[in-house]
């Protein structure tokens, strides 16, 4: 044991806890001339994060010094909040005044000591890691220097750019700056590393969002080369030799018209009263070996990211659009889940096999809808699969009834559907979700559940998709909201069950506030994530669930395919040894990358919606009040676009009633779910938000009665 480990052990057993350098010297009986060596050891332990030194000069572990570790969430007014890493020990955030930041900025991982006179205030004592090495913003220059004003308002300081490094850069452009220094008490120093475009350029603004989330666009040459090499392998007789051959079966893919990476296909037969459902998923792991350059890049990306005008794929297109895509009429390798399902929707038996398929048809949701609606031309086009599609509808309705019986929380939250037409114009139509989408959703869900249950039963390392129940506080708030609509909601907030939420949704069907109830319910629920431990899925009322069906665009699916295949080929022990620790890392990484992708997609969608509404200023719309806050109302249009009605634009004075979700005035009140008429009057591109003017209510809100609640 070296000197560092010996001294660290004395901290762990408490001998040196909360001692100064001088006190440690006395305890260790070190002569004064050895103090320098001691300080060097203590500094190394601090650098490694094993111990820390507080502002009083005392050393110890985080626990011994009473420090709190977390990430700073800044505010444009200069202060910040610390979001603790340990959510179980600390239920809330800590307020950090500007004077107590000591050079720390938004996004930094820091240690704070708690202020003695306050339960929720702290001082930063150590910056462990910086949150940003690059930042996106607008470049400005005066006679003395250049500055980058960050788009991220929580990053409340500008970046100083020496004039000698930026005199050729145009004033007002969107740019990316690399942060090069953090001088204490001054603005961080940096250099401009990329010009994105003019400040008023729409696509430069979109690119700014992509850059701000540090999303990878281009693949490294080595990865592209590896993808092409794997794609060029094609499919050999040896690849097919030990696989189940499904090429003589009618198998179809059903996707959107513009889908290029097709990773799931289905087959369905009926024998007596039972259905034989095959869900055939692209065997991407055949071309992406574990810990290869392709796999490392996919792990880092975590997921494909989808924007209205582009896709940032998880895998290079040679794979995602090529050899891994289940294209019509082409042999493709699969990992297939075969299920025997009875007339009640229960999986009586199942099998997971490595297969090879040849898709009979590449169908679209639009064509399937036409086929189900009885369009004869479409039936002729898909003659071989038409009867199977009708059978798919039959089984889907059975599976939906089965899942509803279990308590499935079938949210109907409307999202804006943003399309760029052939003229590059933004189109955001009103739309209804066709039944054809529900077919694929139902089949993928049952396959995901079946695979997860099998892997749990054999106790193999795995990545589960988990969705924990709502917190007591949020469940209680949702219950109160439902009751303000006149709905019966008597569930226990500390132990809410999926069927409790389902019952509220069913009671609200047909009410004007139904869509808003869906949104409020969604906000009350926890976010789904990945975990190496099975914690169940609240929203699907499932005891065990995973993501198995999209290995082209999601890393968790790719990860579990490898484990499944190794188990199927007799390598259970090796799989446990290889992946026991990796699944923990993969779940954490995939959850983080999914959140980042979702946030980026939302911000870009908001930008497109702002641009769309900027061309419709002065137009009037029917809307529903989708949110009520102390500073105003949010109103949602029929196509899913949401805008704000500031409280100061309303006539009279209003008070915010948080329990009833309404603004109350002397003669008028506004409640979530009410139908209103609004005019678009402004667009704030910085906040990517539309401002509405309230013109009046359409009709009074229709709340539930005892009669329709019971129904």
C-alpha positions as CSV (number, residue, x, y, z in Angstrom):
1,X,0.0,0.0,0.0
2,X,1.5,3.3,-1.0
3,X,1.5,6.6,1.0
4,X,-1.7,7.9,-0.6
5,X,-3.7,4.7,0.1
6,X,-2.4,4.6,3.7
7,X,-3.4,8.2,4.4
8,X,-6.8,7.7,2.6
9,X,-7.5,4.7,4.8
10,X,-7.0,6.9,7.9
11,X,-9.6,9.3,6.5
12,X,-12.0,6.4,5.9
13,X,-11.7,5.2,9.5
14,X,-12.2,8.7,10.8
15,X,-8.7,9.2,12.3
16,X,-7.9,12.2,10.1
17,X,-11.5,13.4,9.4
18,X,-11.9,17.2,9.5
19,X,-8.2,17.8,10.4
20,X,-5.9,20.5,9.2
21,X,-2.5,19.9,7.7
22,X,-0.9,20.8,11.1
23,X,-3.2,18.5,13.0
24,X,-2.6,15.7,10.5
25,X,1.2,16.1,11.0
26,X,0.8,15.8,14.8
27,X,-1.4,12.7,14.5
28,X,1.0,11.0,12.1
29,X,4.0,12.3,14.2
30,X,5.7,13.7,11.2
31,X,8.6,16.2,11.6
32,X,8.0,19.7,10.2
33,X,10.4,19.0,7.3
34,X,8.1,16.2,6.1
35,X,5.1,18.6,5.9
36,X,5.7,19.4,2.2
37,X,5.5,15.7,1.3
38,X,2.3,15.4,3.3
39,X,0.7,18.4,1.5
40,X,1.7,16.8,-1.9
41,X,-0.1,13.6,-0.9
42,X,-3.2,15.5,0.3
43,X,-3.3,17.5,-2.9
44,X,-3.2,14.3,-5.0
45,X,-6.0,12.8,-3.0
46,X,-8.0,16.0,-3.5
47,X,-7.3,15.9,-7.3
48,X,-8.5,12.3,-7.4
49,X,-11.7,13.3,-5.7
50,X,-11.1,10.9,-2.8
51,X,-11.0,13.7,-0.2
52,X,-11.7,17.5,-0.2
53,X,-10.5,20.6,1.7
54,X,-13.1,23.0,2.9
55,X,-12.7,26.8,3.2
56,X,-11.5,26.4,6.8
57,X,-8.5,24.3,5.6
58,X,-9.9,21.0,7.0
59,X,-9.7,17.8,5.0
60,X,-12.1,14.9,4.8
61,X,-14.5,13.0,2.6
62,X,-17.7,14.6,1.3
63,X,-19.7,13.1,4.2
64,X,-17.2,14.0,6.8
65,X,-17.1,17.6,5.8
66,X,-20.9,17.9,5.3
67,X,-20.4,18.9,1.6
68,X,-23.0,18.4,-1.1
69,X,-22.0,17.4,-4.7
70,X,-24.2,18.3,-7.7
71,X,-24.6,20.3,-10.9
72,X,-25.3,24.0,-11.1
73,X,-28.4,25.3,-12.8
74,X,-27.8,29.0,-13.5
75,X,-30.1,31.9,-13.8
76,X,-29.7,34.9,-16.2
77,X,-29.7,37.2,-13.1
78,X,-26.5,35.7,-11.9
79,X,-27.4,33.4,-9.1
80,X,-27.7,29.6,-9.4
81,X,-29.2,26.5,-7.9
82,X,-27.3,23.3,-7.0
83,X,-29.2,20.1,-8.1
84,X,-27.7,17.4,-5.8
85,X,-26.5,14.1,-7.2
86,X,-28.0,12.3,-4.2
87,X,-31.7,12.7,-4.7
88,X,-32.6,10.4,-1.8
89,X,-30.6,12.3,0.8
90,X,-31.5,15.8,-0.5
91,X,-35.1,16.3,-1.7
92,X,-34.7,19.8,-2.9
93,X,-32.2,22.1,-4.6
94,X,-29.8,24.6,-2.9
95,X,-29.8,28.3,-3.6
96,X,-26.3,29.7,-4.5
97,X,-26.1,33.5,-4.5
98,X,-23.8,35.1,-7.1
99,X,-21.2,36.1,-4.4
100,X,-21.0,32.4,-3.4
101,X,-20.4,30.9,-6.8
102,X,-16.7,31.7,-6.7
103,X,-16.2,31.4,-10.4
104,X,-18.6,28.4,-10.9
105,X,-21.0,28.6,-13.9
106,X,-24.1,27.0,-15.2
107,X,-23.6,23.3,-15.9
108,X,-20.5,22.9,-13.7
109,X,-20.2,20.0,-11.3
110,X,-19.3,21.4,-7.9
111,X,-19.1,20.9,-4.2
112,X,-20.9,23.2,-1.8
113,X,-20.9,23.7,1.9
114,X,-24.3,24.5,3.4
115,X,-24.8,27.9,5.0
116,X,-25.1,27.5,8.8
117,X,-28.1,29.9,9.1
118,X,-30.1,28.3,6.2
119,X,-31.5,24.9,5.2
120,X,-31.3,25.5,1.5
121,X,-28.4,27.9,0.8
122,X,-24.8,27.1,0.0
123,X,-21.3,28.3,-1.0
124,X,-19.3,26.7,-3.7
125,X,-16.0,25.3,-2.3
126,X,-14.7,23.3,-5.3
127,X,-15.3,23.2,-9.0
128,X,-14.9,19.5,-9.9
129,X,-15.7,19.7,-13.6
130,X,-16.7,22.4,-16.0
131,X,-20.0,21.9,-17.8
132,X,-19.0,23.6,-21.1
133,X,-15.9,23.5,-23.2
134,X,-17.7,25.0,-26.1
135,X,-20.7,27.3,-26.2
136,X,-23.0,28.7,-28.9
137,X,-24.1,32.3,-29.1
138,X,-24.2,35.7,-30.9
139,X,-20.8,37.4,-31.6
140,X,-20.5,41.1,-30.8
141,X,-17.4,43.3,-31.1
142,X,-16.4,46.8,-30.0
143,X,-13.2,48.8,-30.2
144,X,-11.6,46.9,-27.3
145,X,-12.6,43.2,-27.7
146,X,-15.0,40.7,-29.0
147,X,-17.7,38.9,-27.0
148,X,-19.9,35.9,-27.4
149,X,-23.3,36.3,-25.8
150,X,-24.4,32.7,-25.0
151,X,-27.8,31.5,-26.3
152,X,-28.1,29.6,-23.1
153,X,-29.5,32.2,-20.8
154,X,-28.6,30.2,-17.7
155,X,-24.9,30.8,-18.7
156,X,-25.1,34.3,-17.3
157,X,-21.7,35.6,-18.4
158,X,-20.4,36.5,-21.9
159,X,-17.2,34.9,-23.3
160,X,-14.3,37.3,-23.9
161,X,-12.6,37.1,-27.2
162,X,-9.3,39.0,-27.7
163,X,-9.6,41.6,-30.5
164,X,-6.5,40.2,-32.2
165,X,-8.4,36.8,-32.7
166,X,-11.6,38.2,-34.0
167,X,-11.2,41.4,-36.0
168,X,-12.1,39.7,-39.2
169,X,-15.3,38.2,-37.8
170,X,-18.6,39.9,-38.8
171,X,-20.5,41.6,-36.0
172,X,-23.8,39.8,-35.1
173,X,-23.1,36.3,-36.5
174,X,-24.1,33.1,-34.8
175,X,-20.9,31.4,-33.7
176,X,-19.4,28.6,-31.5
177,X,-16.7,29.6,-29.0
178,X,-14.2,27.3,-27.4
179,X,-13.6,28.3,-23.7
180,X,-9.9,28.5,-23.1
181,X,-9.6,30.1,-19.7
182,X,-11.5,30.8,-16.5
183,X,-9.8,33.8,-14.9
184,X,-11.2,34.4,-11.4
185,X,-13.5,37.3,-11.1
186,X,-13.6,37.9,-14.9
187,X,-15.5,36.6,-17.9
188,X,-14.2,33.3,-19.3
189,X,-11.8,33.7,-22.2
190,X,-12.3,31.9,-25.5
191,X,-11.8,31.7,-29.2
192,X,-14.3,31.5,-32.1
193,X,-14.0,28.0,-33.7
194,X,-17.0,28.0,-36.0
195,X,-19.2,30.6,-37.7
196,X,-22.8,29.3,-38.2
197,X,-24.3,32.1,-40.1
198,X,-26.1,35.5,-39.8
199,X,-28.1,36.2,-36.7
200,X,-31.4,36.4,-38.6
201,X,-30.7,33.2,-40.6
202,X,-33.3,30.6,-39.7
203,X,-31.1,27.6,-40.5
204,X,-28.1,29.1,-38.6
205,X,-30.5,29.3,-35.6
206,X,-31.3,25.6,-36.1
207,X,-27.7,24.8,-36.4
208,X,-27.0,26.7,-33.2
209,X,-29.4,24.5,-31.3
210,X,-27.7,21.4,-32.7
211,X,-24.3,22.7,-31.7
212,X,-25.5,23.7,-28.2
213,X,-26.5,20.1,-27.5
214,X,-23.1,18.9,-28.8
215,X,-24.8,16.5,-31.2
216,X,-22.6,14.6,-33.6
217,X,-23.3,15.2,-37.2
218,X,-20.6,13.7,-39.3
219,X,-19.1,10.3,-38.6
220,X,-15.3,9.9,-38.1
221,X,-13.7,8.6,-41.3
222,X,-12.7,5.4,-39.5
223,X,-16.3,4.7,-38.5
224,X,-17.6,5.4,-42.1
225,X,-14.9,3.1,-43.5
226,X,-15.9,0.4,-41.0
227,X,-19.6,0.7,-41.9
228,X,-18.9,0.4,-45.6
229,X,-16.7,-2.6,-45.0
230,X,-19.5,-4.3,-43.0
231,X,-22.1,-3.3,-45.6
232,X,-20.0,-4.7,-48.4
233,X,-20.0,-8.1,-46.7
234,X,-23.6,-8.5,-47.7
235,X,-25.2,-11.8,-46.7
236,X,-23.4,-15.0,-47.4
237,X,-24.5,-18.6,-47.3
238,X,-22.5,-19.0,-44.1
239,X,-24.5,-16.2,-42.5
240,X,-27.8,-17.9,-43.2
241,X,-26.6,-21.5,-42.4
242,X,-27.9,-21.7,-38.8
243,X,-30.8,-19.3,-39.0
244,X,-34.5,-19.9,-39.2
245,X,-35.5,-19.2,-42.8
246,X,-38.7,-17.1,-43.1
247,X,-38.2,-16.1,-46.7
248,X,-41.2,-18.1,-47.9
249,X,-43.5,-16.3,-45.5
250,X,-45.6,-13.2,-46.1
251,X,-43.7,-10.5,-44.1
252,X,-44.4,-6.8,-44.4
253,X,-42.9,-3.6,-43.0
254,X,-45.2,-0.6,-42.1
255,X,-43.7,2.8,-41.8
256,X,-44.0,6.4,-42.8
257,X,-43.6,7.5,-46.4
258,X,-40.2,9.1,-45.7
259,X,-38.7,6.4,-43.5
260,X,-35.4,5.1,-44.7
261,X,-34.1,3.0,-41.8
262,X,-36.6,0.2,-41.6
263,X,-35.8,-2.0,-38.6
264,X,-39.0,-3.9,-37.9
265,X,-41.2,-6.3,-39.9
266,X,-44.2,-8.4,-39.0
267,X,-45.9,-11.7,-40.0
268,X,-49.2,-13.0,-38.8
269,X,-51.2,-16.2,-39.2
270,X,-54.2,-17.6,-37.4
271,X,-54.6,-21.3,-36.5
272,X,-57.9,-22.1,-34.9
273,X,-58.5,-19.5,-32.2
274,X,-54.8,-18.6,-31.8
275,X,-52.6,-16.1,-33.6
276,X,-48.9,-16.7,-34.6
277,X,-47.3,-13.3,-34.5
278,X,-43.8,-12.8,-35.7
279,X,-41.9,-9.6,-35.0
280,X,-38.7,-9.6,-37.0
281,X,-36.1,-7.0,-36.1
282,X,-33.0,-6.2,-38.1
283,X,-29.9,-8.1,-36.7
284,X,-27.7,-5.0,-36.5
285,X,-25.2,-6.7,-34.2
286,X,-24.2,-9.0,-37.0
287,X,-22.6,-5.9,-38.6
288,X,-21.7,-3.9,-35.4
289,X,-19.3,-6.0,-33.3
290,X,-19.0,-5.2,-29.5
291,X,-16.5,-2.5,-28.8
292,X,-15.7,-1.9,-32.5
293,X,-15.3,1.7,-33.8
294,X,-19.0,1.4,-34.9
295,X,-20.1,0.3,-31.5
296,X,-18.1,2.9,-29.7
297,X,-19.7,5.6,-31.9
298,X,-23.2,4.2,-31.4
299,X,-22.7,4.1,-27.6
300,X,-21.5,7.7,-27.6
301,X,-24.5,8.9,-29.7
302,X,-27.0,6.7,-27.9
303,X,-29.9,7.4,-30.3
304,X,-30.7,8.9,-33.7
305,X,-32.0,12.5,-33.5
306,X,-34.9,13.6,-35.7
307,X,-35.5,17.1,-36.9
308,X,-37.9,18.4,-39.6
309,X,-35.2,18.8,-42.2
310,X,-32.6,16.3,-41.2
311,X,-31.7,13.2,-39.2
312,X,-28.6,12.7,-37.2
313,X,-28.4,8.8,-37.3
314,X,-26.9,6.6,-34.6
315,X,-25.3,4.5,-37.3
316,X,-23.8,5.5,-40.7
317,X,-26.2,5.3,-43.6
318,X,-24.4,2.4,-45.2
319,X,-25.9,0.4,-42.4
320,X,-29.0,2.3,-41.3
321,X,-30.4,2.8,-44.8
322,X,-28.5,-0.1,-46.4
323,X,-27.7,-3.7,-45.3
324,X,-29.5,-3.4,-42.0
325,X,-32.7,-1.9,-43.4
326,X,-35.4,-4.5,-44.0
327,X,-36.0,-3.4,-47.6
328,X,-38.7,-4.9,-49.8
329,X,-37.6,-8.0,-51.8
330,X,-34.1,-8.2,-50.3
331,X,-32.7,-10.9,-48.0
332,X,-32.0,-9.5,-44.5
333,X,-30.8,-11.0,-41.2
334,X,-33.1,-10.7,-38.2
335,X,-33.6,-11.4,-34.6
336,X,-37.2,-12.6,-34.5
337,X,-39.6,-12.9,-31.6
338,X,-42.3,-15.5,-32.4
339,X,-45.4,-15.5,-30.2
340,X,-48.5,-17.7,-29.9
341,X,-51.3,-15.5,-28.6
342,X,-54.8,-16.6,-27.6
343,X,-58.1,-14.9,-28.2
344,X,-57.7,-12.9,-25.0
345,X,-54.4,-11.5,-26.0
346,X,-52.3,-13.6,-23.7
347,X,-48.9,-14.9,-25.0
348,X,-49.2,-18.7,-24.4
349,X,-45.7,-19.5,-25.7
350,X,-42.8,-17.6,-27.4
351,X,-39.5,-18.2,-29.0
352,X,-36.6,-15.9,-29.9
353,X,-34.6,-17.0,-32.9
354,X,-32.0,-15.7,-35.3
355,X,-33.6,-15.5,-38.7
356,X,-33.5,-14.4,-42.3
357,X,-36.4,-12.7,-44.1
358,X,-37.3,-11.3,-47.4
359,X,-39.9,-8.5,-47.0
360,X,-42.9,-9.0,-49.3
361,X,-44.0,-5.4,-49.2
362,X,-42.8,-2.1,-47.9
363,X,-46.2,-0.7,-46.8
364,X,-46.9,2.7,-45.4
365,X,-49.4,3.8,-42.7
366,X,-51.4,5.7,-45.3
367,X,-51.7,2.5,-47.5
368,X,-52.7,0.3,-44.5
369,X,-55.4,2.9,-43.6
370,X,-56.7,2.8,-47.2
371,X,-56.7,-1.0,-47.2
372,X,-58.6,-1.1,-43.9
373,X,-61.1,1.4,-45.3
374,X,-61.8,-0.9,-48.2
375,X,-60.0,0.8,-51.0
376,X,-59.9,-1.8,-53.8
377,X,-57.0,-0.3,-55.7
378,X,-54.8,-0.5,-52.6
379,X,-56.0,-4.1,-52.0
380,X,-54.9,-5.0,-55.5
381,X,-51.5,-3.4,-54.9
382,X,-50.9,-5.5,-51.8
383,X,-52.9,-8.6,-52.8
384,X,-50.6,-11.1,-51.1
385,X,-50.8,-9.3,-47.7
386,X,-54.3,-7.9,-47.7
387,X,-55.8,-10.7,-45.6
388,X,-53.0,-10.5,-43.2
389,X,-53.5,-6.8,-42.7
390,X,-57.2,-7.4,-41.8
391,X,-56.0,-10.1,-39.3
392,X,-53.6,-7.5,-37.9
393,X,-56.5,-5.2,-37.1
394,X,-58.3,-8.1,-35.4
395,X,-55.3,-9.0,-33.2
396,X,-54.5,-5.3,-32.4
397,X,-58.0,-4.8,-31.0
398,X,-57.6,-7.9,-28.9
399,X,-54.2,-6.8,-27.5
400,X,-55.6,-3.3,-26.8
401,X,-58.5,-4.7,-24.9
402,X,-56.1,-7.0,-22.9
403,X,-53.8,-4.1,-22.1
404,X,-56.7,-1.8,-21.1
405,X,-57.9,-4.5,-18.7
406,X,-54.4,-4.5,-17.1
407,X,-54.7,-0.7,-16.6
408,X,-52.7,0.7,-19.5
409,X,-52.5,4.5,-19.3
410,X,-53.3,5.3,-23.0
411,X,-52.4,9.0,-23.2
412,X,-53.6,11.0,-26.2
413,X,-51.2,13.9,-26.1
414,X,-51.3,15.9,-29.3
415,X,-47.9,16.9,-30.6
416,X,-47.4,19.3,-33.5
417,X,-46.5,17.4,-36.7
418,X,-44.0,19.6,-38.6
419,X,-43.4,18.9,-42.3
420,X,-41.2,20.6,-44.9
421,X,-43.0,20.5,-48.2
422,X,-41.4,20.3,-51.7
423,X,-41.0,24.1,-51.7
424,X,-39.2,24.0,-48.3
425,X,-42.2,25.6,-46.7
426,X,-43.2,24.7,-43.1
427,X,-46.5,22.9,-42.9
428,X,-48.1,22.1,-39.5
429,X,-51.4,20.4,-40.2
430,X,-54.2,19.2,-38.0
431,X,-54.2,15.4,-38.0
432,X,-55.7,12.4,-36.4
433,X,-53.6,9.4,-35.5
434,X,-54.7,6.5,-37.8
435,X,-55.4,3.0,-36.6
436,X,-52.5,1.7,-38.7
437,X,-50.0,3.3,-36.3
438,X,-51.7,1.4,-33.4
439,X,-51.1,-1.9,-35.2
440,X,-47.3,-1.5,-35.2
441,X,-47.4,0.0,-31.7
442,X,-49.4,-2.9,-30.2
443,X,-47.1,-5.6,-31.9
444,X,-43.9,-3.9,-30.9
445,X,-45.1,-3.5,-27.3
446,X,-46.0,-7.2,-26.9
447,X,-42.7,-8.2,-28.4
448,X,-40.8,-5.9,-26.1
449,X,-42.6,-7.3,-23.1
450,X,-42.2,-10.9,-24.2
451,X,-38.4,-10.5,-24.7
452,X,-38.0,-8.7,-21.4
453,X,-39.9,-11.3,-19.4
454,X,-37.8,-14.1,-20.9
455,X,-34.5,-12.4,-20.1
456,X,-35.7,-11.6,-16.6
457,X,-36.7,-15.3,-16.1
458,X,-33.2,-16.5,-16.8
459,X,-31.6,-13.6,-14.7
460,X,-29.3,-12.5,-17.5
461,X,-27.7,-9.0,-17.5
462,X,-30.1,-6.7,-19.4
463,X,-31.2,-3.2,-20.1
464,X,-34.8,-2.6,-19.1
465,X,-37.1,0.2,-20.1
466,X,-38.6,1.4,-16.8
467,X,-41.3,3.9,-15.9
468,X,-41.8,4.4,-12.2
469,X,-45.1,5.5,-10.6
470,X,-45.7,9.2,-10.1
471,X,-44.4,10.8,-6.9
472,X,-47.0,11.4,-4.2
473,X,-46.8,15.2,-4.6
474,X,-47.4,15.1,-8.3
475,X,-50.1,12.4,-8.1
476,X,-51.9,14.5,-5.5
477,X,-51.7,17.6,-7.7
478,X,-53.1,15.7,-10.7
479,X,-55.9,14.3,-8.5
480,X,-56.9,17.9,-7.4
481,X,-56.9,19.0,-11.1
482,X,-59.1,16.1,-12.1
483,X,-61.5,17.0,-9.3
484,X,-61.7,20.6,-10.5
485,X,-63.1,19.2,-13.8
486,X,-65.8,17.5,-11.8
487,X,-64.2,14.0,-12.3
488,X,-64.2,11.4,-9.6
489,X,-60.6,10.8,-8.6
490,X,-60.3,9.1,-5.3
491,X,-57.1,7.2,-5.7
492,X,-54.3,7.1,-3.1
493,X,-51.6,9.5,-4.1
494,X,-48.9,7.7,-2.2
495,X,-49.6,4.4,-4.0
496,X,-51.2,5.3,-7.3
497,X,-51.9,2.4,-9.7
498,X,-52.0,2.6,-13.6
499,X,-55.8,1.8,-13.5
500,X,-56.4,4.8,-11.3
501,X,-55.1,7.1,-14.0
502,X,-56.9,5.0,-16.7
503,X,-60.2,5.4,-14.9
504,X,-59.8,9.2,-14.8
505,X,-59.1,9.3,-18.6
506,X,-62.1,7.1,-19.4
507,X,-64.3,9.4,-17.2
508,X,-63.1,12.4,-19.2
509,X,-63.7,11.1,-22.7
510,X,-65.9,13.5,-24.7
511,X,-65.1,16.5,-22.5
512,X,-63.6,19.7,-24.0
513,X,-60.8,19.4,-21.5
514,X,-59.9,15.8,-22.4
515,X,-56.7,16.7,-24.3
516,X,-55.5,19.1,-21.6
517,X,-56.2,16.4,-19.0
518,X,-53.9,14.1,-21.0
519,X,-51.2,16.7,-20.9
520,X,-51.5,17.4,-17.2
521,X,-51.5,13.7,-16.5
522,X,-48.3,13.3,-18.6
523,X,-46.6,16.1,-16.6
524,X,-47.5,14.3,-13.3
525,X,-45.8,11.1,-14.4
526,X,-42.1,10.3,-14.1
527,X,-40.0,10.2,-17.2
528,X,-39.3,6.7,-18.6
529,X,-35.7,5.7,-18.7
530,X,-33.3,2.7,-19.0
531,X,-32.1,0.7,-16.0
532,X,-30.1,-2.5,-15.5
533,X,-32.7,-3.5,-12.9
534,X,-36.3,-4.3,-13.8
535,X,-38.6,-1.7,-12.1
536,X,-41.7,-2.2,-14.2
537,X,-43.4,0.2,-16.6
538,X,-46.2,2.2,-15.0
539,X,-47.7,3.7,-18.2
540,X,-48.0,0.4,-19.9
541,X,-49.1,-1.4,-16.7
542,X,-46.3,-3.8,-17.4
543,X,-44.3,-5.8,-14.8
544,X,-41.4,-6.1,-17.2
545,X,-40.5,-4.2,-20.3
546,X,-37.6,-3.4,-22.6
547,X,-36.7,-1.8,-26.0
548,X,-35.9,-4.5,-28.4
549,X,-37.5,-3.4,-31.7
550,X,-35.3,-0.5,-32.9
551,X,-31.6,-1.4,-32.9
552,X,-30.8,0.9,-35.9
553,X,-31.7,4.0,-34.0
554,X,-31.5,3.1,-30.2
555,X,-28.4,1.8,-28.4
556,X,-30.3,-0.1,-25.7
557,X,-31.9,-2.3,-28.4
558,X,-28.5,-2.9,-29.9
559,X,-27.0,-3.8,-26.5
560,X,-29.7,-6.3,-25.6
561,X,-29.6,-8.0,-29.0
562,X,-26.0,-8.9,-28.3
563,X,-26.8,-10.4,-25.0
564,X,-29.8,-12.3,-26.3
565,X,-27.8,-13.8,-29.2
566,X,-25.0,-14.9,-26.9
567,X,-27.5,-16.6,-24.6
568,X,-29.3,-18.3,-27.6
569,X,-25.9,-19.6,-28.8
570,X,-25.1,-21.3,-25.5
571,X,-23.0,-18.5,-24.0
572,X,-25.1,-17.6,-20.9
573,X,-22.1,-17.7,-18.6
574,X,-19.9,-15.6,-20.9
575,X,-22.8,-13.1,-21.4
576,X,-23.1,-12.7,-17.6
577,X,-19.4,-12.1,-17.3
578,X,-19.1,-9.7,-20.3
579,X,-22.1,-7.6,-19.7
580,X,-22.9,-7.5,-16.0
581,X,-21.2,-4.1,-15.5
582,X,-21.7,-2.9,-19.0
583,X,-25.5,-2.9,-18.9
584,X,-25.3,-0.4,-16.0
585,X,-23.1,1.9,-18.0
586,X,-25.3,1.4,-21.2
587,X,-28.5,2.2,-19.3
588,X,-27.1,5.4,-17.8
589,X,-25.6,6.6,-21.0
590,X,-28.7,5.8,-23.1
591,X,-30.9,7.6,-20.7
592,X,-28.8,10.7,-20.8
593,X,-28.5,10.6,-24.6
594,X,-32.2,10.1,-24.9
595,X,-32.9,13.2,-22.7
596,X,-30.5,15.3,-24.7
597,X,-32.0,14.2,-28.0
598,X,-35.5,14.8,-26.8
599,X,-34.6,18.3,-25.6
600,X,-32.9,19.2,-28.8
601,X,-35.8,17.9,-30.9
602,X,-38.2,20.0,-28.8
603,X,-36.2,23.1,-29.1
604,X,-35.9,22.8,-32.9
605,X,-39.6,22.0,-33.2
606,X,-40.3,25.2,-31.1
607,X,-38.1,27.2,-33.6
608,X,-40.0,25.8,-36.5
609,X,-43.3,26.6,-34.9
610,X,-42.2,30.1,-34.1
611,X,-41.2,30.6,-37.7
612,X,-44.5,29.2,-38.9
613,X,-46.5,31.5,-36.6
614,X,-44.4,34.6,-37.6
615,X,-46.0,34.3,-41.0
616,X,-49.5,34.3,-39.5
617,X,-49.4,37.3,-37.2
618,X,-52.7,39.0,-37.1
619,X,-54.6,35.8,-37.8
620,X,-57.3,34.5,-35.4
621,X,-57.6,30.9,-34.1
622,X,-59.8,28.8,-31.9
623,X,-57.7,27.4,-29.0
624,X,-57.9,25.6,-25.6
625,X,-56.3,26.9,-22.5
626,X,-53.6,24.3,-21.9
627,X,-51.8,25.9,-18.9
628,X,-52.4,28.5,-16.2
629,X,-49.6,30.2,-14.4
630,X,-49.1,33.3,-12.2
631,X,-47.8,35.2,-15.3
632,X,-50.5,34.3,-17.8
633,X,-52.3,31.6,-19.8
634,X,-51.0,29.1,-22.3
635,X,-53.3,28.4,-25.3
636,X,-53.0,25.4,-27.6
637,X,-54.2,25.5,-31.3
638,X,-55.8,22.5,-33.0
639,X,-52.5,21.6,-34.7
640,X,-50.6,21.4,-31.4
641,X,-48.9,24.8,-31.4
642,X,-48.9,26.5,-28.0
643,X,-48.6,30.2,-27.3
644,X,-48.7,32.5,-24.2
645,X,-51.3,35.0,-23.2
646,X,-49.5,37.3,-20.8
647,X,-51.5,38.2,-17.6
648,X,-50.9,41.9,-18.2
649,X,-52.7,41.7,-21.5
650,X,-55.9,40.5,-19.8
651,X,-58.4,43.2,-18.7
652,X,-58.5,43.7,-14.9
653,X,-56.6,42.2,-12.1
654,X,-56.2,38.4,-11.6
655,X,-55.0,36.1,-8.9
656,X,-53.5,32.7,-9.6
657,X,-55.3,29.8,-7.9
658,X,-52.8,27.0,-8.1
659,X,-55.1,24.3,-6.7
660,X,-57.8,25.0,-9.2
661,X,-55.5,25.8,-12.1
662,X,-57.1,29.1,-12.9
663,X,-56.8,32.8,-12.9
664,X,-59.5,34.5,-11.0
665,X,-60.6,38.1,-11.5
666,X,-63.5,40.2,-10.2
667,X,-65.9,39.5,-13.1
668,X,-64.1,36.8,-15.1
669,X,-61.9,33.7,-14.5
670,X,-59.9,31.5,-16.8
671,X,-59.5,27.8,-16.3
672,X,-57.4,25.1,-17.9
673,X,-59.5,23.3,-20.6
674,X,-61.6,26.3,-21.6
675,X,-62.2,26.9,-25.3
676,X,-61.1,30.4,-26.3
677,X,-60.6,32.6,-29.4
678,X,-57.1,34.2,-29.8
679,X,-55.1,36.3,-32.2
680,X,-51.4,35.8,-32.9
681,X,-49.7,39.1,-32.3
682,X,-46.0,38.5,-31.8
683,X,-43.2,35.9,-31.9
684,X,-40.2,35.9,-29.5
685,X,-37.5,34.0,-31.4
686,X,-35.1,34.2,-28.5
687,X,-37.6,32.2,-26.4
688,X,-39.0,30.4,-29.5
689,X,-42.5,31.3,-28.3
690,X,-45.7,32.8,-29.8
691,X,-47.7,35.5,-28.0
692,X,-51.5,35.5,-28.3
693,X,-54.1,38.1,-27.5
694,X,-57.2,36.8,-25.9
695,X,-60.3,37.8,-27.9
696,X,-62.9,36.0,-25.8
697,X,-64.2,32.6,-24.7
698,X,-66.0,30.4,-27.2
699,X,-68.2,28.4,-24.9
700,X,-68.3,27.7,-21.1
701,X,-66.3,24.7,-20.0
702,X,-68.3,21.5,-19.8
703,X,-67.3,19.6,-16.7
704,X,-68.2,16.1,-15.8
705,X,-71.4,15.2,-14.0
706,X,-72.0,12.3,-11.8
707,X,-73.8,10.6,-14.7
708,X,-71.0,10.7,-17.2
709,X,-68.4,10.1,-14.5
710,X,-70.0,6.7,-13.7
711,X,-70.2,5.9,-17.4
